[in-house]
């Protein structure tokens, strides 16, 4: 793939959920799925094995990867039996063969598995990978038309560990896609799900939980946090999931600030309403949410319960609306009319000079970006910019998305 898509570490069992990536080789596109290791012995081993079986069922070609530096184990033979029963075509990939790619004597034990001729590679040193890609595209069936121009809506579930992100994802798409457990930190990788629904294509990412940097443990936790931040940078819409029984903490504000800083749209989901059965309590909390969220009160919010499937169906319509709004273009004449109204309500000055806005125009979308041409740019300080952001957002209904304002001096 040419990038560090999955978390890589010496610790076994780093990959939990299947990771999906669109790949291209010699003009041919295919989806590559990286699944968890077979035979993990932690508390989630049964769930993980179910996920692996699901991946086998939907795949056209299986790459069975073994460690060329280790002897075969009973688990390897157990998995070979599963592959045989699946009836799927299999390539036996022997990894960690650096310096031994052409030494057939090292491949003899793997030939005994009966999966055909072993294919030696070194992923770390990128040896024989191109040849492996040639073999893959020669064996996979002709795919449905896949465009390299990605027009899908990219969204991610972000929030603290165990806030219900994976449960909401599963409830949304109607199947158990992401490993769900009451153990915080179950989702370690940012997991891509490609989902076609009602004629639209969504790429949904279920991220690891974000914690305060001071409390992040070394190793996998730190890597997972970095994966989440990387995910936010590449999506369109973040779905911030907050455990209603815990409430909003400073870390949620930090995440929202990061989302805003990167120009992403956001829907805030207060999950686990089932833990607060009192309708009166929820309504009282709903009244103060905008105040609590400031300065991010322009992000819309809903209340859900993934367990009871309450309000889960409201998530996707909001995603569609936010995507439409972040890509909305406003004619220059309408923008200047709105700015004229904004200036009629107040004026701004500094050292005796009054701010004059000659005109403004929208130059980009996602996020909406507007350039102001003014007489004195230094008058357009942070507070003045925020005033126009809020006015334009209310005037055009730009909810849920940051508005970027650039200020230039008219010569």
FIKOLMAR-485020 format. One record per residue (C-alpha): residue number from 1; residue in three letters; x, y, z. Coordinates in Angstrom, 2 decimals. Layout:
BEGIN
<NUM; "ALA"; <X; Y; Z>>
...
***
This chain:
BEGIN
<1; "UNK"; <0.00; 0.00; 0.00>>
<2; "UNK"; <3.01; 2.28; 0.38>>
<3; "UNK"; <1.89; 3.74; 3.72>>
<4; "UNK"; <1.63; 2.79; 7.40>>
<5; "UNK"; <-2.06; 1.96; 7.32>>
<6; "UNK"; <-2.12; -0.50; 10.20>>
<7; "UNK"; <-0.49; -0.25; 13.59>>
<8; "UNK"; <2.75; -2.23; 13.51>>
<9; "UNK"; <4.39; -3.43; 16.72>>
<10; "UNK"; <6.30; -6.41; 18.05>>
<11; "UNK"; <3.44; -7.31; 20.36>>
<12; "UNK"; <1.21; -10.09; 18.91>>
<13; "UNK"; <-2.44; -9.28; 18.32>>
<14; "UNK"; <-2.06; -5.58; 17.51>>
<15; "UNK"; <-4.62; -5.74; 14.69>>
<16; "UNK"; <-8.11; -6.40; 16.10>>
<17; "UNK"; <-10.73; -5.28; 13.57>>
<18; "UNK"; <-10.33; -5.87; 9.83>>
<19; "UNK"; <-8.68; -2.89; 8.09>>
<20; "UNK"; <-9.92; -2.17; 4.56>>
<21; "UNK"; <-7.92; -0.28; 1.96>>
<22; "UNK"; <-8.50; 0.41; -1.75>>
<23; "UNK"; <-5.37; -0.61; -3.67>>
<24; "UNK"; <-4.24; -0.21; -7.25>>
<25; "UNK"; <-1.64; -2.15; -9.23>>
<26; "UNK"; <-1.03; -1.92; -12.96>>
<27; "UNK"; <-4.35; -0.11; -13.41>>
<28; "UNK"; <-6.36; -2.77; -11.59>>
<29; "UNK"; <-8.19; -1.89; -8.36>>
<30; "UNK"; <-8.99; -4.23; -5.49>>
<31; "UNK"; <-9.84; -4.05; -1.79>>
<32; "UNK"; <-7.22; -5.38; 0.61>>
<33; "UNK"; <-8.38; -6.47; 4.08>>
<34; "UNK"; <-5.91; -6.87; 6.95>>
<35; "UNK"; <-7.47; -9.12; 9.58>>
<36; "UNK"; <-6.43; -10.00; 13.10>>
<37; "UNK"; <-4.10; -12.91; 13.85>>
<38; "UNK"; <-5.68; -16.33; 14.27>>
<39; "UNK"; <-5.50; -17.90; 17.70>>
<40; "UNK"; <-5.27; -14.84; 19.95>>
<41; "UNK"; <-5.89; -15.76; 23.57>>
<42; "UNK"; <-7.22; -12.52; 25.06>>
<43; "UNK"; <-10.78; -11.84; 26.21>>
<44; "UNK"; <-11.89; -10.99; 22.67>>
<45; "UNK"; <-10.48; -14.05; 20.90>>
<46; "UNK"; <-13.89; -15.53; 20.09>>
<47; "UNK"; <-15.16; -12.27; 18.62>>
<48; "UNK"; <-11.96; -11.80; 16.62>>
<49; "UNK"; <-12.17; -15.30; 15.14>>
<50; "UNK"; <-15.74; -14.59; 14.06>>
<51; "UNK"; <-14.49; -11.46; 12.27>>
<52; "UNK"; <-11.76; -13.45; 10.51>>
<53; "UNK"; <-14.31; -16.00; 9.34>>
<54; "UNK"; <-16.47; -13.17; 8.01>>
<55; "UNK"; <-13.51; -11.78; 6.06>>
<56; "UNK"; <-12.83; -15.23; 4.57>>
<57; "UNK"; <-16.46; -15.55; 3.50>>
<58; "UNK"; <-16.53; -12.26; 1.57>>
<59; "UNK"; <-13.06; -12.51; 0.01>>
<60; "UNK"; <-12.17; -13.72; -3.49>>
<61; "UNK"; <-8.55; -14.47; -2.63>>
<62; "UNK"; <-6.86; -15.24; 0.71>>
<63; "UNK"; <-3.26; -14.32; 1.54>>
<64; "UNK"; <-2.23; -16.68; 4.34>>
<65; "UNK"; <0.82; -15.01; 5.89>>
<66; "UNK"; <3.24; -17.07; 7.98>>
<67; "UNK"; <6.49; -16.18; 9.74>>
<68; "UNK"; <9.45; -17.54; 7.76>>
<69; "UNK"; <11.68; -17.38; 10.84>>
<70; "UNK"; <9.46; -19.60; 12.99>>
<71; "UNK"; <8.35; -23.20; 12.88>>
<72; "UNK"; <4.78; -24.01; 11.96>>
<73; "UNK"; <2.43; -24.44; 14.89>>
<74; "UNK"; <-0.75; -26.37; 15.59>>
<75; "UNK"; <-2.64; -23.08; 15.10>>
<76; "UNK"; <-1.19; -22.76; 11.61>>
<77; "UNK"; <-2.45; -26.24; 10.69>>
<78; "UNK"; <-5.82; -25.48; 12.29>>
<79; "UNK"; <-6.16; -22.36; 10.14>>
<80; "UNK"; <-5.14; -24.27; 7.00>>
<81; "UNK"; <-8.06; -26.65; 7.62>>
<82; "UNK"; <-10.41; -23.65; 7.84>>
<83; "UNK"; <-9.06; -22.28; 4.56>>
<84; "UNK"; <-9.51; -25.63; 2.82>>
<85; "UNK"; <-13.13; -25.85; 3.99>>
<86; "UNK"; <-13.81; -22.33; 2.68>>
<87; "UNK"; <-13.04; -23.41; -0.88>>
<88; "UNK"; <-11.35; -20.03; -1.50>>
<89; "UNK"; <-8.19; -19.58; -3.55>>
<90; "UNK"; <-5.18; -19.13; -1.27>>
<91; "UNK"; <-1.67; -17.71; -1.66>>
<92; "UNK"; <0.70; -18.94; 1.04>>
<93; "UNK"; <2.89; -15.91; 1.79>>
<94; "UNK"; <6.06; -16.58; 3.78>>
<95; "UNK"; <7.18; -13.29; 5.35>>
<96; "UNK"; <10.47; -12.24; 7.02>>
<97; "UNK"; <12.55; -13.98; 4.36>>
<98; "UNK"; <15.08; -11.17; 3.98>>
<99; "UNK"; <18.31; -12.59; 2.59>>
<100; "UNK"; <16.62; -15.95; 1.86>>
<101; "UNK"; <14.18; -15.07; -0.92>>
<102; "UNK"; <15.87; -17.46; -3.42>>
<103; "UNK"; <16.71; -20.25; -0.94>>
<104; "UNK"; <14.18; -22.99; -1.68>>
<105; "UNK"; <15.37; -25.18; 1.21>>
<106; "UNK"; <13.86; -22.67; 3.66>>
<107; "UNK"; <10.44; -23.01; 2.03>>
<108; "UNK"; <10.22; -26.83; 2.22>>
<109; "UNK"; <8.39; -26.94; 5.61>>
<110; "UNK"; <5.73; -24.57; 4.29>>
<111; "UNK"; <5.21; -26.61; 1.13>>
<112; "UNK"; <4.04; -29.43; 3.39>>
<113; "UNK"; <0.94; -27.40; 4.26>>
<114; "UNK"; <-0.50; -28.35; 0.90>>
<115; "UNK"; <-1.53; -24.84; -0.14>>
<116; "UNK"; <0.59; -24.75; -3.25>>
<117; "UNK"; <3.98; -23.18; -3.81>>
<118; "UNK"; <4.93; -20.80; -0.98>>
<119; "UNK"; <5.60; -17.21; -1.98>>
<120; "UNK"; <8.56; -15.69; -0.06>>
<121; "UNK"; <8.65; -11.96; 0.78>>
<122; "UNK"; <10.17; -9.50; 3.19>>
<123; "UNK"; <7.58; -6.85; 4.01>>
<124; "UNK"; <10.05; -4.91; 6.15>>
<125; "UNK"; <12.63; -4.69; 3.36>>
<126; "UNK"; <10.03; -4.54; 0.56>>
<127; "UNK"; <11.44; -7.63; -1.18>>
<128; "UNK"; <9.30; -9.51; -3.71>>
<129; "UNK"; <6.25; -7.33; -2.97>>
<130; "UNK"; <5.83; -6.13; -6.56>>
<131; "UNK"; <5.89; -9.74; -7.74>>
<132; "UNK"; <3.28; -10.61; -5.12>>
<133; "UNK"; <1.03; -7.83; -6.43>>
<134; "UNK"; <1.44; -9.23; -9.97>>
<135; "UNK"; <0.30; -12.61; -8.71>>
<136; "UNK"; <-2.66; -11.13; -6.82>>
<137; "UNK"; <-4.11; -9.25; -9.79>>
<138; "UNK"; <-3.65; -12.31; -11.99>>
<139; "UNK"; <-5.82; -14.37; -9.63>>
<140; "UNK"; <-8.60; -12.02; -8.53>>
<141; "UNK"; <-11.73; -11.83; -10.71>>
<142; "UNK"; <-12.47; -8.75; -12.80>>
<143; "UNK"; <-13.84; -6.22; -10.30>>
<144; "UNK"; <-16.84; -4.03; -10.61>>
<145; "UNK"; <-15.94; -0.61; -11.91>>
<146; "UNK"; <-13.97; 1.20; -9.21>>
<147; "UNK"; <-12.95; 4.79; -9.74>>
<148; "UNK"; <-9.73; 6.17; -8.34>>
<149; "UNK"; <-11.58; 9.47; -7.87>>
<150; "UNK"; <-13.04; 9.08; -4.43>>
<151; "UNK"; <-16.47; 10.75; -4.21>>
<152; "UNK"; <-17.52; 9.04; -1.01>>
<153; "UNK"; <-18.52; 10.75; 2.23>>
<154; "UNK"; <-15.83; 10.09; 4.81>>
<155; "UNK"; <-16.86; 10.10; 8.45>>
<156; "UNK"; <-15.42; 8.87; 11.70>>
<157; "UNK"; <-16.71; 8.03; 15.16>>
<158; "UNK"; <-14.43; 9.71; 17.70>>
<159; "UNK"; <-14.51; 10.05; 21.46>>
<160; "UNK"; <-13.35; 8.52; 24.71>>
<161; "UNK"; <-12.86; 4.76; 25.09>>
<162; "UNK"; <-16.08; 2.87; 25.77>>
<163; "UNK"; <-18.33; 5.81; 24.92>>
<164; "UNK"; <-20.26; 3.54; 22.54>>
<165; "UNK"; <-18.59; 4.38; 19.21>>
<166; "UNK"; <-18.43; 0.80; 17.94>>
<167; "UNK"; <-21.92; -0.01; 19.22>>
<168; "UNK"; <-23.34; 2.99; 17.36>>
<169; "UNK"; <-21.53; 1.95; 14.19>>
<170; "UNK"; <-22.95; -1.56; 14.41>>
<171; "UNK"; <-26.45; -0.24; 15.10>>
<172; "UNK"; <-26.16; 2.21; 12.21>>
<173; "UNK"; <-25.20; -0.30; 9.53>>
<174; "UNK"; <-27.25; -3.14; 10.95>>
<175; "UNK"; <-24.52; -5.70; 11.56>>
<176; "UNK"; <-21.72; -6.44; 14.00>>
<177; "UNK"; <-18.94; -4.83; 11.99>>
<178; "UNK"; <-16.63; -3.59; 14.73>>
<179; "UNK"; <-15.63; -5.55; 17.80>>
<180; "UNK"; <-17.86; -4.41; 20.66>>
<181; "UNK"; <-16.91; -5.05; 24.26>>
<182; "UNK"; <-17.19; -3.40; 27.66>>
<183; "UNK"; <-13.38; -3.39; 27.80>>
<184; "UNK"; <-12.21; 0.19; 27.08>>
<185; "UNK"; <-9.75; 0.33; 24.20>>
<186; "UNK"; <-11.17; -2.64; 22.29>>
<187; "UNK"; <-10.77; -0.81; 18.98>>
<188; "UNK"; <-7.05; -0.19; 18.52>>
<189; "UNK"; <-6.89; 0.61; 14.83>>
<190; "UNK"; <-8.87; 3.15; 12.86>>
<191; "UNK"; <-11.13; 0.76; 10.98>>
<192; "UNK"; <-12.41; 1.64; 7.51>>
<193; "UNK"; <-15.81; 0.36; 6.42>>
<194; "UNK"; <-16.94; 0.99; 2.86>>
<195; "UNK"; <-20.74; 1.18; 2.88>>
<196; "UNK"; <-23.14; 1.78; 0.00>>
<197; "UNK"; <-26.54; 2.95; 1.17>>
<198; "UNK"; <-29.40; 4.57; -0.75>>
<199; "UNK"; <-27.19; 5.24; -3.74>>
<200; "UNK"; <-24.48; 6.97; -1.69>>
<201; "UNK"; <-21.06; 5.70; -0.76>>
<202; "UNK"; <-19.75; 6.19; 2.76>>
<203; "UNK"; <-16.37; 5.41; 4.22>>
<204; "UNK"; <-16.95; 5.01; 7.95>>
<205; "UNK"; <-14.03; 4.92; 10.33>>
<206; "UNK"; <-14.39; 3.54; 13.85>>
<207; "UNK"; <-11.42; 5.02; 15.69>>
<208; "UNK"; <-9.68; 4.12; 18.95>>
<209; "UNK"; <-10.62; 6.15; 22.00>>
<210; "UNK"; <-8.87; 9.47; 22.59>>
<211; "UNK"; <-7.52; 10.21; 26.05>>
<212; "UNK"; <-5.65; 13.10; 27.57>>
<213; "UNK"; <-1.98; 12.92; 26.48>>
<214; "UNK"; <-0.82; 12.81; 30.12>>
<215; "UNK"; <-2.86; 9.68; 30.71>>
<216; "UNK"; <-2.00; 7.87; 27.50>>
<217; "UNK"; <0.05; 4.76; 28.17>>
<218; "UNK"; <3.14; 4.07; 26.12>>
<219; "UNK"; <3.03; 1.70; 23.18>>
<220; "UNK"; <-0.25; 0.82; 21.54>>
<221; "UNK"; <-2.36; 3.45; 23.31>>
<222; "UNK"; <-0.10; 6.22; 22.04>>
<223; "UNK"; <-0.12; 4.78; 18.53>>
<224; "UNK"; <-3.92; 4.53; 18.62>>
<225; "UNK"; <-4.26; 8.19; 19.59>>
<226; "UNK"; <-2.04; 9.19; 16.67>>
<227; "UNK"; <-4.17; 7.04; 14.35>>
<228; "UNK"; <-7.28; 8.87; 15.54>>
<229; "UNK"; <-5.72; 12.27; 14.89>>
<230; "UNK"; <-4.62; 11.09; 11.44>>
<231; "UNK"; <-8.17; 9.89; 10.79>>
<232; "UNK"; <-9.67; 13.28; 11.68>>
<233; "UNK"; <-7.37; 14.93; 9.15>>
<234; "UNK"; <-8.61; 12.77; 6.28>>
<235; "UNK"; <-12.36; 12.68; 6.90>>
<236; "UNK"; <-15.19; 15.08; 6.05>>
<237; "UNK"; <-17.36; 14.66; 9.12>>
<238; "UNK"; <-16.55; 13.68; 12.69>>
<239; "UNK"; <-19.19; 12.08; 14.87>>
<240; "UNK"; <-18.19; 12.97; 18.41>>
<241; "UNK"; <-19.64; 10.30; 20.72>>
<242; "UNK"; <-20.05; 11.31; 24.36>>
<243; "UNK"; <-21.20; 9.01; 27.15>>
<244; "UNK"; <-24.23; 10.87; 28.53>>
<245; "UNK"; <-23.75; 9.33; 31.95>>
<246; "UNK"; <-20.24; 10.84; 32.11>>
<247; "UNK"; <-20.89; 14.13; 30.35>>
<248; "UNK"; <-18.59; 16.58; 28.58>>
<249; "UNK"; <-15.09; 16.90; 29.92>>
<250; "UNK"; <-12.13; 19.02; 28.96>>
<251; "UNK"; <-10.80; 16.31; 26.65>>
<252; "UNK"; <-13.96; 16.45; 24.54>>
<253; "UNK"; <-13.37; 20.19; 24.15>>
<254; "UNK"; <-9.81; 19.50; 23.02>>
<255; "UNK"; <-11.01; 17.03; 20.43>>
<256; "UNK"; <-13.65; 19.49; 19.19>>
<257; "UNK"; <-10.99; 22.17; 18.91>>
<258; "UNK"; <-8.85; 19.79; 16.83>>
<259; "UNK"; <-11.84; 18.99; 14.59>>
<260; "UNK"; <-12.55; 22.70; 14.10>>
<261; "UNK"; <-8.88; 23.50; 13.51>>
<262; "UNK"; <-8.74; 20.94; 10.71>>
<263; "UNK"; <-11.88; 22.36; 9.10>>
<264; "UNK"; <-14.05; 19.28; 9.63>>
<265; "UNK"; <-17.79; 19.19; 10.14>>
<266; "UNK"; <-19.08; 17.59; 13.32>>
<267; "UNK"; <-22.19; 15.98; 14.76>>
<268; "UNK"; <-22.18; 15.51; 18.54>>
<269; "UNK"; <-23.91; 12.36; 19.74>>
<270; "UNK"; <-24.78; 11.96; 23.41>>
<271; "UNK"; <-24.97; 8.19; 23.67>>
<272; "UNK"; <-26.22; 5.81; 26.38>>
<273; "UNK"; <-29.46; 7.65; 27.14>>
<274; "UNK"; <-30.64; 4.29; 28.52>>
<275; "UNK"; <-28.43; 4.96; 31.55>>
<276; "UNK"; <-30.46; 8.10; 32.32>>
<277; "UNK"; <-34.08; 6.88; 32.13>>
<278; "UNK"; <-35.54; 10.12; 33.48>>
<279; "UNK"; <-36.93; 12.12; 30.56>>
<280; "UNK"; <-37.01; 15.21; 32.76>>
<281; "UNK"; <-33.27; 14.95; 33.50>>
<282; "UNK"; <-32.45; 14.57; 29.81>>
<283; "UNK"; <-34.56; 17.58; 28.86>>
<284; "UNK"; <-32.93; 19.70; 31.55>>
<285; "UNK"; <-29.52; 18.68; 30.26>>
<286; "UNK"; <-30.56; 19.40; 26.65>>
<287; "UNK"; <-31.33; 23.01; 27.61>>
<288; "UNK"; <-27.82; 23.68; 28.85>>
<289; "UNK"; <-25.91; 21.77; 26.13>>
<290; "UNK"; <-25.34; 24.84; 23.88>>
<291; "UNK"; <-23.86; 26.72; 26.82>>
<292; "UNK"; <-21.64; 23.77; 27.76>>
<293; "UNK"; <-20.43; 23.31; 24.17>>
<294; "UNK"; <-19.34; 26.92; 23.64>>
<295; "UNK"; <-17.51; 27.97; 21.53>>
<296; "UNK"; <-18.56; 24.89; 19.55>>
<297; "UNK"; <-22.29; 25.39; 19.98>>
<298; "UNK"; <-22.70; 25.56; 16.20>>
<299; "UNK"; <-22.12; 21.80; 16.07>>
<300; "UNK"; <-25.54; 20.08; 16.13>>
<301; "UNK"; <-26.22; 17.40; 18.73>>
<302; "UNK"; <-28.60; 14.47; 19.20>>
<303; "UNK"; <-29.29; 11.92; 21.96>>
<304; "UNK"; <-29.00; 8.20; 21.22>>
<305; "UNK"; <-28.91; 4.76; 22.76>>
<306; "UNK"; <-27.07; 2.21; 20.64>>
<307; "UNK"; <-28.31; -0.65; 22.83>>
<308; "UNK"; <-31.97; 0.34; 22.36>>
<309; "UNK"; <-31.44; 1.64; 18.82>>
<310; "UNK"; <-32.87; 4.98; 19.94>>
<311; "UNK"; <-32.37; 7.85; 17.47>>
<312; "UNK"; <-29.61; 5.96; 15.62>>
<313; "UNK"; <-31.48; 6.54; 12.34>>
<314; "UNK"; <-31.02; 10.29; 12.78>>
<315; "UNK"; <-27.25; 10.06; 12.38>>
<316; "UNK"; <-27.10; 9.45; 8.62>>
<317; "UNK"; <-29.51; 12.26; 7.61>>
<318; "UNK"; <-27.36; 14.63; 9.66>>
<319; "UNK"; <-24.23; 13.32; 7.94>>
<320; "UNK"; <-25.79; 13.97; 4.52>>
<321; "UNK"; <-26.88; 17.46; 5.56>>
<322; "UNK"; <-23.48; 18.40; 6.99>>
<323; "UNK"; <-21.73; 17.13; 3.87>>
<324; "UNK"; <-24.04; 19.24; 1.72>>
<325; "UNK"; <-23.49; 22.34; 3.85>>
<326; "UNK"; <-19.69; 22.05; 3.97>>
<327; "UNK"; <-19.67; 21.87; 0.16>>
<328; "UNK"; <-22.24; 24.64; -0.39>>
<329; "UNK"; <-21.19; 27.63; -2.54>>
<330; "UNK"; <-22.77; 31.02; -2.03>>
<331; "UNK"; <-22.79; 33.60; -4.87>>
<332; "UNK"; <-20.59; 36.64; -4.25>>
<333; "UNK"; <-23.58; 38.98; -4.45>>
<334; "UNK"; <-25.35; 37.16; -1.61>>
<335; "UNK"; <-22.23; 37.12; 0.57>>
<336; "UNK"; <-21.78; 40.87; 0.17>>
<337; "UNK"; <-25.43; 41.49; 0.94>>
<338; "UNK"; <-25.03; 39.52; 4.18>>
<339; "UNK"; <-21.87; 41.43; 5.10>>
<340; "UNK"; <-23.66; 44.71; 4.46>>
<341; "UNK"; <-26.34; 43.67; 6.93>>
<342; "UNK"; <-23.69; 42.65; 9.45>>
<343; "UNK"; <-21.99; 46.06; 9.19>>
<344; "UNK"; <-25.31; 47.88; 9.54>>
<345; "UNK"; <-25.66; 46.44; 13.04>>
<346; "UNK"; <-22.21; 47.52; 14.28>>
<347; "UNK"; <-18.90; 48.95; 13.14>>
<348; "UNK"; <-15.29; 48.24; 13.99>>
<349; "UNK"; <-12.42; 50.66; 14.34>>
<350; "UNK"; <-8.87; 50.96; 15.62>>
<351; "UNK"; <-6.86; 54.10; 16.32>>
<352; "UNK"; <-9.51; 56.25; 14.69>>
<353; "UNK"; <-9.71; 54.15; 11.52>>
<354; "UNK"; <-13.05; 52.52; 10.69>>
<355; "UNK"; <-13.09; 49.11; 9.06>>
<356; "UNK"; <-14.21; 49.15; 5.45>>
<357; "UNK"; <-15.00; 45.88; 3.68>>
<358; "UNK"; <-14.88; 46.56; -0.03>>
<359; "UNK"; <-16.14; 43.11; -0.97>>
<360; "UNK"; <-15.88; 39.43; -0.06>>
<361; "UNK"; <-16.06; 36.24; -2.09>>
<362; "UNK"; <-16.12; 32.52; -1.39>>
<363; "UNK"; <-12.99; 30.88; -2.81>>
<364; "UNK"; <-13.32; 27.31; -1.56>>
<365; "UNK"; <-15.53; 24.70; 0.09>>
<366; "UNK"; <-14.97; 21.94; 2.65>>
<367; "UNK"; <-14.64; 24.01; 4.73>>
<368; "UNK"; <-16.31; 27.12; 3.29>>
<369; "UNK"; <-13.56; 29.70; 2.80>>
<370; "UNK"; <-14.29; 33.39; 2.29>>
<371; "UNK"; <-11.81; 36.13; 1.47>>
<372; "UNK"; <-12.48; 39.67; 2.80>>
<373; "UNK"; <-10.85; 42.58; 0.97>>
<374; "UNK"; <-10.55; 45.45; 3.46>>
<375; "UNK"; <-8.83; 48.76; 4.03>>
<376; "UNK"; <-7.14; 47.91; 7.35>>
<377; "UNK"; <-6.56; 44.17; 7.95>>
<378; "UNK"; <-5.29; 44.76; 11.51>>
<379; "UNK"; <-8.81; 45.77; 12.54>>
<380; "UNK"; <-10.01; 42.27; 11.64>>
<381; "UNK"; <-8.77; 40.70; 14.88>>
<382; "UNK"; <-9.94; 37.35; 16.23>>
<383; "UNK"; <-13.12; 38.77; 17.79>>
<384; "UNK"; <-14.13; 40.60; 14.61>>
<385; "UNK"; <-13.53; 37.49; 12.52>>
<386; "UNK"; <-15.65; 35.45; 14.95>>
<387; "UNK"; <-18.44; 38.02; 14.65>>
<388; "UNK"; <-18.58; 37.64; 10.86>>
<389; "UNK"; <-18.26; 33.85; 11.09>>
<390; "UNK"; <-21.28; 33.67; 13.38>>
<391; "UNK"; <-23.28; 36.14; 11.31>>
<392; "UNK"; <-22.62; 34.29; 8.04>>
<393; "UNK"; <-23.35; 30.94; 9.67>>
<394; "UNK"; <-26.75; 32.14; 10.90>>
<395; "UNK"; <-27.52; 33.99; 7.66>>
<396; "UNK"; <-26.84; 31.02; 5.35>>
<397; "UNK"; <-27.56; 28.15; 7.75>>
<398; "UNK"; <-23.96; 26.93; 7.78>>
<399; "UNK"; <-24.42; 24.74; 10.86>>
<400; "UNK"; <-21.98; 22.06; 11.85>>
<401; "UNK"; <-19.04; 23.25; 9.78>>
<402; "UNK"; <-16.21; 25.70; 10.50>>
<403; "UNK"; <-16.04; 28.79; 8.28>>
<404; "UNK"; <-12.58; 29.97; 7.31>>
<405; "UNK"; <-12.17; 33.72; 6.79>>
<406; "UNK"; <-9.08; 35.14; 5.12>>
<407; "UNK"; <-8.37; 38.87; 5.26>>
<408; "UNK"; <-6.49; 40.75; 2.56>>
<409; "UNK"; <-5.69; 44.42; 2.15>>
<410; "UNK"; <-7.13; 45.97; -0.97>>
<411; "UNK"; <-4.39; 47.87; -2.73>>
***
